[in-house]
Amino acid sequence: MAKDSFLVGLIGSGIGPSLSPALHEREADRQGLRYLYRLIDIETLGVEAHAVGDLVRAARDLGFDGLNITHPCKQLVIEHLDDLDPQAEALGAVNTVVFEDGRAIGHNTDVTGFAASFARGLPDAPLDRVVQLGAGGAGAAVAHATLTLGAGQVTVVDALPDRAADLAASLNRHFGEGRATATTPDRLAALIGRSDGVGVGVGVDGLVHATPTGMAAHPGLPLPAELLHPGLWVAEVVYRPLETELLRTARALGCATLDGGGMAVFQAADAFRLFTGREPDTARMLADIAELAGALPAPK
């Protein structure tokens, strides 16, 4: 008889506003499953990120079926797992843990989530040269996804030069030398536009934003508005709010845009499939996030 009851959770810091519980539980309800999604907030618990290993072991012993993992534990959790799927191993980050026969197996659905969202929302976007802002956990995932989608070259821009260089080196090892480069924010004007606001860049096709800027707690733009121009597409990872200041500004300038809601849904759908063995309805889940996070902007 197929299993119809599931206990899962999310480990991270400051995760109270997460929409993951609602996304998972709504889809489970529609499929007639008993599904409880718990938040395990290390900030609330008063423990450090390194406690993630203890929390994973406790969840396994308490009968959890799986866990999602978010900031700041995606890398730290790896040493506490029994195995990794190839995607998580290549990325060096885990956002989903499945418990199978007492073993903890790490996966990464951020990569597949962004790739599916991009293919759906910007299906004809050129990918010869892409600039990405942010080289953290989300940045690593979306850079892998962008190159998997066929990008010719990704330039990773981060305020921490070593972090950008490390990600670029990792990408080149995985995808081939020359597929990724690293630079710092002061080089953005030369990369994608001129500071006088009339530039058309230097052949860059699109911009991926993968930093916290634009979230409710971190409002603002991640780059000067005058660097944006209609020749760019702009893809966002932030999904609360769905329409960040970056997307609003880019859309007003005539850029094709992609909000972060699709990545949130498709990574959740992939995790749901791993946890339950059931096929989620992503169309219904996309409608859920539009309701939960605010109405989706009209497509460009």
N, C-alpha and C positions, 0 to 999 in steps of 0.2 A: 504494500500500500504506500502511495506517495506521501511524503512528509508534507504536512500542511500547517505546521506551527514553527515559528522562527523567532529567535532572540538575537538581535544584532546591536551594535553601538558605534559611537564615534568618539575617538580619543583625540584631544587637542586642547588648545588654550584659548579661552574667550569665545567658546563656540555656542553660547546661548542663543544668538540670532540665527544659527544654521537652519537652512531649509531642508536639509537631508532627511530628518525624521518625517516631515510631512510628505516629501516626495516619495519616500519608500513606503510609508504606511498607507497613503492613498492608493498607490498602485496595488499593494497587497490586498487591501479591502476589496478592490474591484475584482481581484482574482479569487476571492473567497478564502484568503489565507489569514491565519492568526499571526500577526507580525508586530513585534514590539521593538522599537528603535530607541535606545537609550543614549543620552549624552554623558560622556565621562570627561569632565572638564578638569584638567590638571590645575588650572587657576583656582577653581572652586574647591578642589581637594587640598590645595596648599602644598602640592608636590612639584618637584622639578621635572623637566622634560625627560631626564634620564630614567625616571620611574616608569616609562612606557613599557619596559620589559616586564616589570612586576604586574602592571595592569593587564597586559596581554595574557600572562600566565593565569591571573585571577579570572579573567573572562573565560578562558578555555576551561578552567576547572569548574566554573559555575554553569557551564553548559551553553555558552554563547555559540551561535553558528558562525559568526564572523564579525569583523570590525572594519570600519573605515578609520583611516589615520590622516590627520591633517597637521598643519603647522603647530608646534615646531618639532614634530616627532617623525616625519616621513623618512628621514635618513637614520635617525637613532634607533628606530624599531628593527632595522635589518638584522643586527647582530643577535636579536632575540627570536628569530624565526628559524624554522627547520629547513625551509627551501624557498626559492624565488622562481617565479616564472621568468622567461627570457627577457620580456619587456622591462620588468622591474629591475632585473639584474643589470641590464644595459644602462638603465637610467640612474641606478643607485638611489632610488627612492621608492617607497611603498605607500599607497594610499588605501589599499584593501587587503585585509588578512582573512583567509578562509580556514576554518578549523576542519580538518579531515582526519578521522581515525586518530585523534589525539595529537596530530601534527599541525603546526601553524605555517600556512603557505602564503607568501607575499605576492601581491599583484600590483599593477599600476593602471588604473582606468582613466587617469588624467590624460594620458597620451591619446588613447582611442577616443576619449570624450571630445577633446579639442578637434581631432581629425574628422570625426563624424559631423560635428557642428560646422566646421569650416566647409566641408564638402556640401553640406546642405545649404548654408547661408551665403557662401561666396563661390558657387560652383565653377564660374568662368574666370575667376581672378587670376591674373598672371603671377607667376611665382619665380621668376628668374632671379630677382634680388629682393631680399626681405630684411628689414631692420627690426630687431626685437628689443624692447625696453624691459630689462629685468632678467637676472640670471639666478634667481632663487629656485625654490622647489617647483613652483608653478612654471617658472621660466624654462627650467630644464625639460619639463614635460612638453610644453608647447613647441619648443625648439625641435625636439625629437619628432613631434607630430608634423611640424611644417616641412621638415626634410623628408619624412616618410611620404608626405603628400606630393613630393617631387620638386621642392624648392631647389633652385640651383645653388644659391649661397645665402646663408643667414649671418648677418652681423649682429652680434650680441653686445648690447650697451648696458653698462651697469656702473653705478657710482663706486663700487668696489672693484678695482681693476683685476685683482687676483681671482675674484669669483667669476668674472666674465671670461678671463683667460682659461680658467679651469674648465668651464662649461664648453668653450670653443674647442679645447683640446680633446675633451671627451667626445664631442660630436664628430670631430675629424677622425678619431679612432674608430668610431662606429660606422660612419657614412662614407669616409674617404677623405684624404687630405685635400684641403682647400674648400671644403663645403661650409666651413664656419670660420669667422674671424671675430675678434673682440676689440672693443674700443670703449671710450669714456664719453659721458654726456656732452662734454665741451666740443666733441666732434660731430654732433648731430646736425648742425647747420650745413656742414660740408657734405654730410651724407644724404640728407633728404630735402634740403631747401636753403634759401638764402634769407638772412635776417631782415631784408627789406620787404619780405612778404610777397615778392613776385617771382621767386625762384620756382623751378620745376624739378629740382633735385638733380641727381646724377644717374638717372636710370633705375632708381629704386621703385619697385612695384607696390610694396605695401609695408605697413607698420603693424606689428603685434605688440600690444601692451600687456605686460605681465608683472606689474608692481602693485602695491596696495593703493596707490594714489587714485582717487576717484571714489573710493569706498566712503560710506557715510562718516566714518571716523577719520578719514584722510581725504577731505575734499580738495578739489583743484585739478589742475592739468599737469601731466607728467613731463610736458615739454612746452616750449613757447608756441602759442597758437599760430604765429606767423610762419612757422615751419611747415604747417599743413597746407596742402594744395590739392586740387581736384584730380591730379594724376595718381594719387595714392588711394589704396583701400586701407581701412583701419579696422583691426580686430581687437576686441577687448576680452580680458579674462574676468574682470570684476563683474559681478552680477547683482550686487546690492548697493546702489540702485542699478536697474537694467540700463537706464540711460544715464551714463556718466557724463561729466562735463566734456571729456575727450570726445565721446561719440556725438554729443550735441553740437560741439564746435565743428567736428569733421563733417557731419551731415550738412550743416549750414553752408559749408564751403563746397559741397558737391561730391564729397568722397563717398564711395561705397563703404558700408559699415557692417560690422558683425558684433552683436552684444554678447555678454558672457553667459547668458541664460542657457544657450544650447550646450555649451561645455558642461555646465552644472547638471543638466538633464542627462546627457549621454554618458557622463562618467557615473552618475547614479544608476542609470539603467544597466550599465555593464556590471556594476557591483551587485545590483539586485539579481541579475542572472547568475553571477557566481555564487551568491548566498543561497538561492532557492532552486536553481536549475530550471526556473520558469522564464518564459520569454516576456519581457515587459512591453507595454504599448507606449512607444516614445511619443507618439502624437498626443496621447492623453497626458503624458507627463509634461510635455511642452505647454499644454494648456494650463496645467497645474502651476507651473512656475510663472506664467504670465499673470495668473490670479494672485499667487503668493508674494511675488516680488514687485508687482505693479504691471500695468498693461505694457505689452511689447510695443516698441515703436514700429511704425509702418516700415516695411522693407524697402530698401533702395534698389 
